[in-house]
Structure formats: C-alpha cells, structure tokens
Amino acid sequence: MPLRACTAPSIKMRAGTRGAALVARSLVMLPAIALLALPGSSSAQAQQKVRTETIRPGAPTTTPPSANQFLQPAPDAGPVARSPARPAPASEVPPHGAASQQSAADLGPLPPAVQHTRDRILAAAHTGDLQTLLAQMRAGSSLPVFSHTQKQDPAAYWKETYPDSEGVEILSILISILETPPVRIEAGTPQETFVWPYFARLPVKSLTPAQKVDLFRVVTGSDYKEMLERGRYVFYQVGISPDGTWRYFLASE
C-alpha cells in the first residue's frame, strides 16, 4: 500500500483519538466544577465562615490601673495667695488716736447696757431739769467727764456756758446728739466706746450731703465754717462704754 494512503487515515485516527480524550477529560472535570458552584458544599461553607468571622482586637500593651492601684496625685499648688488687706487712707483714720472704729451702718442693735443708759439719759434730758440729768450722771460709780477742768458742779458749769437759757440749752444739745447714730471706737480694747454723734469721727470736709443734714441738726452754719477751718468736728460728744457706763459728755477743743 502506498505510504501517503496510509498516512492520511492515521492522522485522522490520531485526531479522533485526541478529541475523544479531551472530551473524556472535560466530562471528568465537570463534577468538580459543579461541586465548587454549589452553595451547600463544604468548600462554600468554609468560605462563608471566613467571611463572617468576628475579628477581635489584640490585648492592649499596657494594663489600665485597677481601683486599688495607687495613682500619683497632682502636684500641690500650695495655699492660695490672698491679697493683702487694703490700708485705710489717711482720710479714714479716726481722729483722737482711735485705733479702730465701726460705722453706724455696721453697728446693728446697740448692746442692751448701752441702750439702757442712752434711754435713761434721754428721759432725764426731756424733763428740762438740769438736776434730773445731774442725778443720772451721779448714778454711776464715777461722774462722767463734762468739762476739761471738772472744777465746777455740772449744772453750774452749764448755766455759766449758756446763761441766756440758764443752762437748759445743754439739754437740747444732748438730745440732738443722742438722736443721731453712734460710732464704735477702739473695739476689743479697754477703751472701747460708743460715741455720739458718728460724724464726730469723720473728716468734716468728706461729709456727704446726707451726713451734713445730720450735722446741722447739732451745730450751726458758723460752727460748720469753723470746723472746716480747723479740719475736724469741734462740739459736744457723748461716750458710753459697752457695760453701760456713761464716760463723758464733753465738747471738743
């Protein structure tokens, strides 16, 4: 048989055999592909588990302090610095060397002993009788200071000072003074005293209009002019100690 005639059928046979082999291999692989495509397969379940797995963070590198663990406190800033007390201006320093004073607005109710003595003095002055007032002055352990010499009887001294009214004018002055608010001086010391009128311890030039009204209930315009020239209150003052002792009823010089 010629060579060419035998070759052609062999090539065809090989081709057919190769095609059959490819077809058979494809048929073998189809079940595996189908298994991969099925959602219920074990491979798909493993894939699904990986996708839905919760990923937890790792443990922190430092452990937070427990409730019983000592925490270093913040540095102490020390005591808060306080502003120094403002010194009183020279115009506020009470005259006559008083170390301290409390204004009438800060006094509140008078101590009962002081209030009682004030009421007795006022009641005696309202009688218009010098001897009645003198009896109140002598009721204490010592006579209140009424003049800078103390050489005369108080009633005789007042009659000599106010001859036109036979001394009764002094009673009117005493009432006017005790009806003004007082000021407390030398608080906390043996010299502590409630003094009337309160403006006796204020610089005359610094008096407010309302304080001047109180002043002119006690003194005249000419008196006020003289006080401005002298720079201080110059007239009668009443002093009562916290225990009710009547210390003085004296005119400043």
C-alpha positions as MATLAB code, in Angstrom:
seq = 'MPLRACTAPSIKMRAGTRGAALVARSLVMLPAIALLALPGSSSAQAQQKVRTETIRPGAPTTTPPSANQFLQPAPDAGPVARSPARPAPASEVPPHGAASQQSAADLGPLPPAVQHTRDRILAAAHTGDLQTLLAQMRAGSSLPVFSHTQKQDPAAYWKETYPDSEGVEILSILISILETPPVRIEAGTPQETFVWPYFARLPVKSLTPAQKVDLFRVVTGSDYKEMLERGRYVFYQVGISPDGTWRYFLASE';
ca = [
       0.000    0.000    0.000;
       1.399    3.394   -0.819;
       2.806    5.432    2.143;
       0.680    8.519    1.577;
      -2.511    6.445    1.562;
      -1.665    5.030    4.957;
      -0.643    8.335    6.461;
      -3.894   10.158    5.976;
      -6.071    7.716    7.875;
      -3.542    7.633   10.735;
      -3.655   11.371   11.178;
      -7.440   11.271   11.204;
      -7.346    8.475   13.731;
      -4.985   10.396   15.944;
      -7.121   13.433   15.701;
     -10.182   11.464   16.598;
      -8.430    9.780   19.461;
      -7.132   13.126   20.822;
     -10.570   14.670   20.597;
     -12.095   11.783   22.385;
      -9.521   12.135   25.146;
     -10.258   15.850   25.546;
     -13.952   15.147   25.705;
     -13.418   12.481   28.325;
     -11.215   14.802   30.425;
     -13.865   17.531   30.280;
     -16.506   15.127   31.417;
     -14.321   14.131   34.357;
     -13.835   17.782   35.449;
     -17.484   18.790   35.231;
     -18.489   17.236   38.593;
     -15.680   19.070   40.368;
     -16.727   22.403   38.821;
     -20.317   21.701   39.756;
     -19.329   20.967   43.312;
     -17.484   24.272   43.526;
     -20.542   26.137   42.258;
     -22.954   24.558   44.737;
     -23.645   26.913   47.817;
     -24.179   23.982   50.127;
     -20.865   22.444   49.503;
     -18.288   22.117   52.261;
     -15.874   24.427   50.427;
     -18.528   27.129   50.159;
     -19.384   26.760   53.844;
     -15.743   27.148   54.773;
     -15.525   30.247   52.604;
     -18.681   31.680   54.236;
     -17.344   31.091   57.746;
     -14.194   33.019   56.988;
     -16.169   35.976   55.646;
     -18.496   36.226   58.709;
     -15.907   35.543   61.403;
     -15.605   38.328   64.058;
     -12.121   39.674   64.338;
     -11.258   40.677   67.923;
      -8.529   43.238   68.738;
      -5.455   42.042   70.416;
      -4.757   42.612   74.118;
      -3.544   46.141   74.945;
       0.102   46.600   75.503;
      -0.493   48.421   78.861;
      -2.907   47.400   81.610;
      -5.215   50.198   82.942;
      -4.913   50.895   86.678;
      -7.256   48.970   88.881;
      -9.470   50.557   91.519;
      -6.962   49.718   94.208;
      -3.911   50.855   92.329;
      -2.206   53.956   93.719;
      -2.351   56.949   91.411;
       0.171   59.702   91.810;
      -1.719   62.859   92.883;
      -1.342   66.083   91.014;
       1.324   68.400   92.399;
       0.012   70.565   95.195;
      -0.168   74.197   94.155;
       0.187   75.280   97.770;
      -2.062   77.693   99.634;
      -3.908   80.253   97.589;
      -2.262   83.606   97.861;
      -4.518   86.226   99.390;
      -4.443   89.877   98.570;
      -3.179   91.958  101.440;
      -5.763   93.995  103.224;
      -6.053   97.493  101.858;
      -4.747  100.014  104.375;
      -7.210  102.720  105.263;
      -6.493  106.066  103.605;
      -5.437  108.891  105.875;
      -8.863  110.485  105.473;
     -10.475  107.370  107.013;
      -8.251  107.154  110.080;
     -10.354  108.166  113.081;
      -9.135  111.273  114.920;
      -8.090  111.489  118.547;
      -5.795  108.460  118.153;
      -8.592  105.887  117.994;
      -7.166  102.559  116.820;
     -10.346  101.302  115.192;
     -13.930  102.309  114.680;
     -17.136  100.802  113.384;
     -19.542  102.953  111.437;
     -23.165  103.429  112.417;
     -24.278  101.397  109.380;
     -22.351   98.354  110.658;
     -23.341   98.544  114.337;
     -26.747   96.944  114.266;
     -28.622   96.930  117.586;
     -26.776   98.520  120.489;
     -25.708   96.307  123.382;
     -28.529   96.229  125.974;
     -26.445   98.032  128.621;
     -25.551  100.822  126.181;
     -29.147  101.135  125.009;
     -30.394  101.311  128.605;
     -28.015  104.115  129.559;
     -28.857  106.081  126.425;
     -32.589  105.777  127.148;
     -32.129  106.978  130.763;
     -30.100  109.998  129.654;
     -32.689  110.947  127.051;
     -35.537  110.603  129.532;
     -33.739  112.880  132.003;
     -32.920  115.467  129.326;
     -36.514  115.597  128.114;
     -37.659  116.736  131.579;
     -35.913  120.076  131.038;
     -34.460  119.881  134.562;
     -30.691  120.069  134.987;
     -30.864  118.418  138.400;
     -32.650  115.384  136.973;
     -29.870  114.944  134.439;
     -27.287  115.503  137.171;
     -28.885  112.669  139.169;
     -28.355  110.335  136.238;
     -24.717  111.404  135.985;
     -24.191  110.631  139.662;
     -25.900  107.244  139.431;
     -22.711  105.620  138.189;
     -19.546  104.756  140.065;
     -17.893  107.938  138.814;
     -19.089  111.232  137.380;
     -18.888  111.451  133.589;
     -16.358  113.962  132.271;
     -18.333  117.121  131.442;
     -15.579  119.753  131.174;
     -11.830  119.989  130.726;
     -11.349  121.303  134.272;
     -14.047  119.482  136.255;
     -13.811  122.280  138.837;
     -17.500  123.153  138.924;
     -20.755  121.426  139.528;
     -22.116  120.302  136.101;
     -25.324  122.326  136.485;
     -23.369  125.466  137.466;
     -20.996  124.920  134.537;
     -23.836  124.661  132.024;
     -25.587  127.730  133.409;
     -22.370  129.676  133.028;
     -21.851  128.394  129.498;
     -25.447  129.090  128.379;
     -26.610  131.937  130.585;
     -29.447  133.026  128.285;
     -31.306  129.756  128.846;
     -29.991  129.153  132.397;
     -28.212  126.097  131.082;
     -31.285  124.376  129.625;
     -29.834  124.681  126.109;
     -27.382  121.946  127.012;
     -30.283  119.529  127.393;
     -31.455  120.266  123.863;
     -27.926  119.707  122.557;
     -27.685  116.410  124.437;
     -30.971  115.175  122.958;
     -29.980  116.151  119.403;
     -26.673  114.315  119.743;
     -28.147  111.094  121.160;
     -30.765  111.006  118.385;
     -28.034  110.638  115.753;
     -26.419  107.237  115.046;
     -23.295  106.368  117.080;
     -19.910  105.012  116.093;
     -17.961  102.350  117.990;
     -14.288  103.125  118.573;
     -11.379  101.101  119.987;
     -13.361   97.870  119.583;
     -11.988   94.963  121.573;
      -9.887   97.138  123.867;
     -10.492   98.513  127.385;
     -11.140  101.877  125.724;
     -13.986  100.552  123.577;
     -16.687  103.224  123.497;
     -19.915  104.003  121.657;
     -19.668  107.640  120.602;
     -22.404  110.045  119.526;
     -22.592  111.653  117.010;
     -20.970  109.324  114.460;
     -19.702  112.220  112.317;
     -17.529  113.387  115.221;
     -15.040  110.774  113.977;
     -15.252  111.669  110.285;
     -13.260  114.330  108.407;
     -15.612  117.292  108.139;
     -14.639  118.001  104.532;
     -15.621  114.481  103.472;
     -19.196  114.542  104.813;
     -21.872  113.645  102.277;
     -24.965  115.853  101.833;
     -26.994  113.441  103.976;
     -24.333  113.486  106.703;
     -24.309  117.272  106.627;
     -28.037  117.240  107.338;
     -27.287  115.182  110.469;
     -24.507  117.618  111.355;
     -26.720  120.707  111.055;
     -29.197  119.173  113.470;
     -26.475  119.646  116.088;
     -24.396  122.676  115.025;
     -24.956  125.967  113.226;
     -23.570  127.199  109.927;
     -20.952  129.320  111.675;
     -19.886  126.271  113.716;
     -19.509  124.292  110.491;
     -17.357  127.030  108.959;
     -15.058  126.974  111.968;
     -14.826  123.168  111.756;
     -13.783  123.390  108.120;
     -11.004  125.772  109.098;
      -9.833  123.504  111.915;
     -10.282  120.349  109.858;
     -12.335  118.402  112.388;
     -15.540  118.213  114.382;
     -15.444  120.617  117.346;
     -18.514  120.280  119.547;
     -20.113  118.015  122.135;
     -19.744  114.237  122.147;
     -21.309  111.529  124.326;
     -19.401  108.358  125.168;
     -20.868  105.172  126.692;
     -18.833  102.037  127.385;
     -20.124   98.549  126.407;
     -21.103   97.860  130.041;
     -23.341  100.946  130.093;
     -21.015  103.325  131.930;
     -21.547  106.942  130.919;
     -17.999  108.053  130.289;
     -18.286  111.643  129.083;
     -20.421  114.439  127.726;
     -17.741  116.818  126.590;
     -17.110  119.494  123.972;
     -14.002  119.107  121.826;
     -11.445  121.884  121.959;
];
